[in-house]
Amino acid sequence: MRQSKPFLPILLLIFLSALGNIITTVNASYLYHTCSSSDNYTMNSLYASNLKQAVDRLTNSAPPSGFGLSSTGGKDSQNQVNGLALCRGDISPNDCKTCVTSAGQDIQQRCPYKKGAAIWYDSCLLKYSNAKFFGKNQNGGFRFYLVNVREADDPTSFKEQVKNLLNGLSETAKTSRNLYAIGDLEIGSSRKLYGLVQCTRDLWTADCKKCLDDAIAELPYCCANGAKVGGRVVGGSCNFRYETYPFFTA
């Protein structure tokens, strides 16, 4: 039942073509962030030093391949920092570095002295915690929606096409080297539907597929079951997006 769903923040964005062009050309565009509700650290503490080191490592390790992990602090459970950075699969190493650098600076300002935090930009994700989260599906703990408020002209047909595209991309992503897939689908004589799915690369293949399938199952809550002309479900371990205009580089 709808009322049984956990509360999720819903961001309503009207992705008109002009706005879409702005978003896809500004690689460091901020989307959302979340801060841990407990576990603080203090200025000039060992955790603060380990966090800086972890973020610095991510800004250097993630850009070449679009993904990076970092763990600092050894086996000290109170001061260990585990960090992850993921860039959208179609962006260049230079744009990835710009995005991760901005994210690393921004999240510490938005979540001051919090031992756990995550921030999403249009082109990258950066998260860190004193808890060990590598290899774990974190979409269940937090996710958010972005949806175009305009409904498709033929919603019944359109929502089926959205599901078909995303389900197909989910199958492709689980066997891809980077757990990432993009594609398009003809929806008329001169129109296409575009989709993107991606998982963080610390997940196993089966966990990526489950993460994406669970995200796609959120279509009724984020996007009127796919009848809206554009939408996203974004979480800590995977995300999808679909639009009626090209928003990625093939």
Steps between C-alpha positions, in 0.01 A plus 500: 500500500620851426490609861734219599787641295777666703524876471719606212584855396352580161658770288279629222700647213356611168752375248414711198742468211684822584540402863608154392779651294617702798505198729684273259769756422573609857675193638513617859127575541392414854195276547467395864685398815441318826688513832517231767280579798762396756875444538670837490870579486684812612728742321866398491411149619646178361172435317519842334852422380396155372197650323713754317739225395214277381338777293835603351561140396159480332560814297809331358389135476148543358556710182708253292229230508200689636497314830707491817505362854705628790548383857719682750560456872590131500305282743405787730120467482442844651728686261494287186357680196358301210431700186358437153477713188312412182478707184232465236621252245505736203708788637870563441773454763545878518129559562499215751784661693323836498180343632665289771714793615194724528304227678778438752518867591125558497396204715726602787337843500147360481565231763757657734656261752278206400675164475267386223369689198412464132460754223369463147579719203369457150828334404626334817434357844730526801434339838694413813443344840681356799292185440607240244259518208702371204311230313170576671184619323423833664201603291259372763632740761459816296391600152335796337293572192520761228205515265375709212150609602369480141309184407544319168236548232421128503585401859389137475730424207780724623532342843534155344775630274678651801489168686617307195796732446610505864458125549708436189771738618502333841574166333778657296658681794533192718738337251686815395850564629402831660147402614368775273270507198340760274253459218203636311169376372287618210168633631367652179593585146737776612531459876719297731511412868846511659610310809802452728562261787809468719624324812798570721771254401551359848180295451493145371312443173193351671489781755517762224208336319293487819585861581387615156188283501401639839559854373290437188226364728481855642352631173146515646623727779742723312357532152131402488606146407711637215229719349703816567725599208817490709617376836771354719534284807838561662654320796830420663575194286312539171281731298299528182385787283276527195412799282350579160817685397865386491670580831809279475793464262489176308 
